[in-house]
Amino acid sequence: MVIGKGTAYGTESAIDPSWPSFDSDAALAEHITTNGTAPCTVTAGDILTTLGGGAPSGVASLAYPIDLIEVIADGETFTAVAHVVARRRLWTGQFLVAMNAAWVDGLYLGPRSHPNDGLVDVTFGSLAWQQRFMARRRAVTGTHLPHPAMKMVRRSEYTAELDRSLPLRLDGVAKGTVRNLRIQVRPDAGVVVV
């Protein structure tokens, strides 16, 4: 069951050394796609950053249910756990970012994103070069939103037809280009213990 407003997230759990451990969001997505809710641990990635980096020494680990993002890009099917990014180099022209994690490579692009709320936070738009520079600086703290040239929606499903094909990255891994994109959240698809 996805997290509700005002409820605790994560339940105390010991880490079993036999569980698989992953050092990337892409590897975590592959594990969840293949093994469902079989528990695992993570040592790096934007999901781990969103979860606070894991339990400090002497504090009990927590098991967190995680949503999975199912993506159909120009008819090809993929999965992701953290984010879907369609953009050109330097964020020129149209872009689209769908977030299940709050972070993308050190940028706080999804300040309202939660890995288990059953929703994906989609930000899209196009910024002039000066606005891109300012938004990039503000994205470190998540204060780039709201912005008049960017629109943000929260949905369990989202479909977009882009103006032109854009390079697509899922959890930091290049997946070619995309023009037609369909995103659907699969709630409670996996379990991560950190």
N, C-alpha and C positions, 0 to 999 in steps of 0.2 A: 504494500500500500504506500503510495507516495506521501511525502511529508505534508502535513497540514500546518496552517499558520499557528504559531505559538507552541508547536510540539517539538520535543527533543528529536535530534537526528543522530542516529548511531546507537548501537547497543554494545555493551561491554563484551569483549571476546578475546580469548587467548589466540595467538598465532601458532598454527601448526606448521612446523618446519618442512613438512612434506608438501605444503601448498605451493603452487607455482608463484613466482614473483616476477613482475614486469617493470622495465625501466622506461616505458613509453606509453603514451595514450593509445597509439595505434596497436601495440601488442595487447594492451588491455581490451580494446574493442574486439580484436580477433578472438581472444579467450572467451569473452562473454558471448560472442556470436556462436562459437562452437560449443561451449560448456554451460551456458546459461548462468544459473545462480551458484555454481560450484565456487566456493570462496577462493580468493587469491590475495596477494599483497602487491603493492606498488612501491617502487623506490624513487621514481622520478615522474615528471609529467605535469600537465596543467590540472588534471583531476586531483592529484596529490596536493598541489599548491592550493587549490580551491578548498580542499578538506583541511587545510591548516598545516600541512606538512607532516602529519602523523603524530603519534603520541610521544611526548618527551620521555626520557629515561625515568623509570620508576612509576610511570602512569600507565594504567591499563589501556590496551589497544581497543579500538572500536570497530565494529562491523557496520559498514555503510551500504545500503542498497543504492544501486546506480541505474539510471535510465540509459537506454541505448538509442542512438539516432540512426534511423534507417534512411538512406539517401538513394534516390533514383536520379542519376545525372545523364541526361540524353539517352535514357533507356537502360543504362548500366546500373546495377545495384551494388551499393557499398554500405558499410556501417562505420559509425564513429561513436566515441563516448564523450569527447570534450568539445570539438568545434568543427564547423564546416565553413571554409573561407573561399570565396570566389572574388578574385581581385587581380589587377595588373600590378606590375612592379611599381613601387612608390605610391600605391593607392591612387593612381591616375584613373580618371573616368569613373564609371559605375562600379560599385562593389557591393557585396553581400556577405555578412558574417552571421552565422547561426551558432549560438552558444548554449552548451549544456554545462560547461565549466565557466568560471568567472574570468579566467586568465588565458591569454594566448601569448606565449613567448615573452613573458614579463610585462605585457600590457593588460590592464584591467578593463577589457573590452565589454565584459558582461557583468556590470556591477549588481544586477538583480538576478543573475543566472544561478540556478541551484541544480546540482546533479541528480536530484530525485524529486522534482516537483511535477513531473509529467509534462513539462513545457520546454520549448526551445525559445530562446530570446533572439530574435532576428533584427539586425540593424542593417539598413541599406540606404544607399544614396550616392551622391557624387559631390566632391568638394573641389573648389578652386585651389590652386597651389598654396596660397597663403593660409587658407583654412585648413588644408592638410597638415601643414607645419604646426599650426596651433593645436589642432585636434590630437596630433601625435604626442605633443608634450603633455596634454591634459589626460590622455589615455593611460598614462602611468598610474594615475590616481583614480581613474574612473569618472572624471568630471567632464569628459568630452560629450556627454549626453545630459540634457537634451541639446540638440543643435537644429537650426531651421533647415539645413540641407540634408539632414539624416532623419529617417523615420525608424522607429523601433516598435516591434510588436511581439507579443508573447502568445505562442500557439502550441497546440499539440501536433498540428499539421500545418505545413506551409508549402505553397507552390509559387514558383517564380519563373517568368520568361524574361531573360536578360536581353538588353539591347543588342549585344553581340557576345560571342563566345569569350569566356574569361578563364584564366588558369584556375584550377580547383585544387584545394588542399583539404584533406580530411585528417584531423589529429596531427597536422604537421607534415603529412605525406602527400606528395604531388600525385594527382589522379587524372592528368590530362586537362582538357578544357571542357566547359559546360555552357550551354545556352538555356536549356530547360531543366529546371531543378525541382524535385519534390522531396520534402523532408517530413518524416513522421517519427514521433517519439514513441518508443516502446518502454513503458514504465516498469520499474523494478526488474530489469532484465538481468542484472548481475549483482554480485556482492564483493566489496573490497574491504579488507581488514588492514587498518594502519594504526 
